Amino acid sequence: MRRIDAHQHFWTIGGPFRHGWLNVPAHEPIRRDFLPRDLAPALAESRIDASIFVQTQHDPAENDWALALADTHPLIAGVVGWVDLTGPDPERALRAARLNPKFIGVRHLVHDEADDAWLARPDVRRGMGALERLDVPFDLLLRPQHLPLIPGLADAYPLLRLVIDHCAKPRIAAGPTPAWLDPLRACARRPNVFCKLSGLVTEADWKAWQPADLMPFVRAAVDAFGPGRLLFGSDWPVCLLASSYARWVEALEWCVRDLSVSDRALIFGGTAEAFYSLPE
């Protein structure tokens, strides 16, 4: 079974796409180009066989850019891109994107929408129907306040595979509060909802976090979803703000060390293979 990083990004500074969030002074360490040649050594060090690129732009041109990288770099197992779910014909747009077999899913930056109920809008739901009909998974980039919307979404589209990115970005310093944990458990009661163990280090104290700080959140996710619906992701290069790639992998391995070998293999690759129906 391959070990797969189910969540990473590439970007170039001064290229065709804007990354305005990188202009924040705290993000200076990652305000540079990050491409497959930069990721490859980190994957090798941590014995990760392949990765999944996840979109950063509401721009279908980024799909083409990332798919071109995937076509020339075997380490990229697939691309989670973007399609305008509120557009005039999302099904047609999805069919066009899927002409490349490495286009494996769609994401929208939901947590950047001014409307916290964006996922409940009728035009968005129409796009969700297109995803379900074409069997295209959807990545949910959320914060805890968005979690209560997900059970209803999962019930409305029971054949649509949904994955919560970064455990919905809980506040690590606050511990697993009911405002995060209760709706996360409600999401997990829907069999078509999955969760990525990713992005936690950047929700912790960047300079002082320890694996024990993350343990309650990892264990809560394991207890709620089980290994068969959990995916390891690095969120590289964003994770570099708080951790090396290797340190995050080691921390997560420590947090799940009491699970069986087969369960750990699911988290570190098997679930991603199944969720995204990854091509060989």
N, C-alpha and C positions, 0 to 999 in steps of 0.2 A: 504494500500500500504506500502510495506517495505521501510525503510530508509536504503540505501545501500551505502557503501563506495566503489566506483568503481576502486580504485587504491591504493594498499598498498603492502608491501613487507615483507618477512621474510628472515633471514639469520642467520648462525652460524659462529663464528670466529674459525678457526682451523678445520673446517669441510671439506667436500669433494670439496667445490667450492671456487674459489679464488675471493676475493673482494678487489683487489689492490687499487681501488679508495679510500677505507676507510683508507689507510695509510697516506693520506694527513693530516698534523697536524690539520687543521681546522675541520676535520671530527672526531677527537678524541671522542667527546661526543656520537657518534653513533657506535663506533668501539667495539661492544659487541654483544652478541646474542640477537636476537629479534624473538620471537615465539608467537603462538596464545595466550598463557597464559599472555603475556605482552600486547597484543592488547586488550584483552577482557575488562579490566576495562575502557579503553579509549572509546571503543564503547558504553559501558553501560552509562558512564557519559554523552555522547552526544546524547543518544537515537538513536544510529545507530544499526540496527538489524542484519546486515551481511556485509561481505566485500568480495572483489575480490582480490586475490593474482595475482600480475603481475611479470613476469619473471625478473631476473637480469643477467642471464647467457645465453650464446650461447651454451647450453649443454642440450640435451634432458633428461639427468639424473636428472636435476632440476625439470622437469615436474613430474617425478615419485615421487621425494621427496615431492613436494608441494601437489600433489594429495593424497599422503598418509596422509599428515596433514589434508587435506580437508575431507578425509573419516572418520577421527576421531574427527574433530572439526566442529560442525554444523555452527559455525559463519562464516565459509568460504563458500560462495555461489558458487564460481567457481574459476578456475585457467586459467589465460592467460599465456600460456607457449611459448616455442620456438620450431620451426621446421625449418630445413635448407631448405629454399625456393630455393636455388641454387643447391640442391643435385640432385642425379640422378633420384629420383622418389619422389618428394614432396607429390604427391597425396597419395601414399602408406603410407608415414610417417604420414600424417594427419589422414588417416583412422585408423591407429594404435593408435594414440594419443586419438582419439575420442571414443575409446572403453570405456573410463571412461566418464560418462555423465557430470562430473564436469570440463572436459577440454572444455573451452568455447571460446577460441580465441588464437591468435598468436601475438607475438611482436618480433621485431628485434631492436637492439640498433643502429638505422640508424644514429643518430647524432655522433656516434663514428667511423663511416666509413670514411676512408681517402677521398673517392670519394664522393663529395657532390651530384653527380648525380647517386648514387647507385640505387635509386628506378627506374631509367630509363633503367638500364641494361637489356638486353634480357633475361638472365638467371633468374633474379629477377622477371621479368614480367611473365615468365613461371610459377613461383611459385605462383604469384598473381592469375593466371588463375585457379590453383588448389584450392586456397582458395575460389574463387568465385563459382566454380563448386560444392564444398562441403559445401557451405554456412557457412564458418568459418570467423568471423570478424577479422580485423587486426588493431592492435594498432600502431600508428605512433609516434615514439619518435624522435622529430625533433627540430631544431632551426629555427629561422625565414628565414634563407637563403634557407631552403629546401621547404618552403611553395609553391613557384611557380610551383613545380613539381606535386603537389597534384591534381589540377583540371584535368590535363591530365590523371593521374592515375585513378581518379574517372570516367572520361568519358570512358576510355578504358575498365573498369570493372564496369559497372553501377549497377550490382547486388551485388557487394562486399561492405559490410559495413566497413567503415573506421572511426577511431576515432583519433583525434589529441590529444596526451597526453600533459598536462601542458600548454595548449594554445600555444604550440610551444616555450615555454620559452622566452617570451619577456623580455627586460631589463626594469624593473619597474621604475628605476630612470629616464629613458629617456622619460617616458610617451608613449602613444600609437602612435608610429611613423608610417609614411606611409609605411616604409619598412616592418613593421609587419602587420599593419591594412589592407592595400590594398590586399595583397595576402590572408590574412585570410578571408576577405569578398568574394574573388573569390572562395575559397574553400567552403564557406558556401552556395554559389549558386548551389552547387551540392547536391542533396537531400540524397545521400548515404554517405556524410561526416558529422561526428559528432565531438564534442570537449569536452575535460575534463577540468572542472574548478578544477585544481589541480596544485601543484607545484609552485604556485605563490609566496608564502612567502619566498622560498629559492632563488627566483630571485630578491627579495627586500633586503633592508638593514636588515640583520639578527637581529640586536640589536635595531633598531629604527623604524621599519615599523609600520604603523597604517592602520586600515581598509580603510581609505580614500585613501591611496596610491594605493590600489588594485582596488578600485571602477571603475576607467576608463576602466580597462582591463576586469573586469567582465561585465560591462555594454556593452562594445563593443562586447563581445562574445554573450551576451543575444540578442542584437540588430541584430547580424549577423545570428545566428543559431536558436534563439528561444528556449524556455525551453524544447521542445520536442526533441531537438538534443544536449542537454547539460547534462553532467554527473558530479556529485560531486565526487571528490576523495581527499584523504588526503595526499597521497604520504608518509604515515607513514612507517618507522621511519625517513625517510629523512627530513620530515617537522620539526622534533625535533631540527634540527640545528637552526631554526629560531622561532619556535612557539610550544606551547603545542598543542596536538590534539584538545582539547576543544576550544582553542583560535582561531584556524583556522576555525573550524566549526562556531563559533559565528561570526567571521568576514565575512564569506561568507553569512551567514543568514542575517547579517546587509546589505550587498551589494545588496541582492535581496528582501529586506523587502517590497518593493512596489509592487511586483508581487502578483498575486492571490494565494490563498492557493493551488489550483490545479496545478498551474505552479511551485510553489516551491516544491510540491510533486514530480513532474516530475524530476526536477534537482536533488533532494535528493533521488532518487530511481527508479521512474517509467521509466525514460529513460534507465537506466542501465538494468532493467528487460527486456525491449524490445530489446535493442541493442544486448545484449549477449544471448537472449533467455534462461534466467536462469532457471535451474530446480527448482522445488519446494523444 
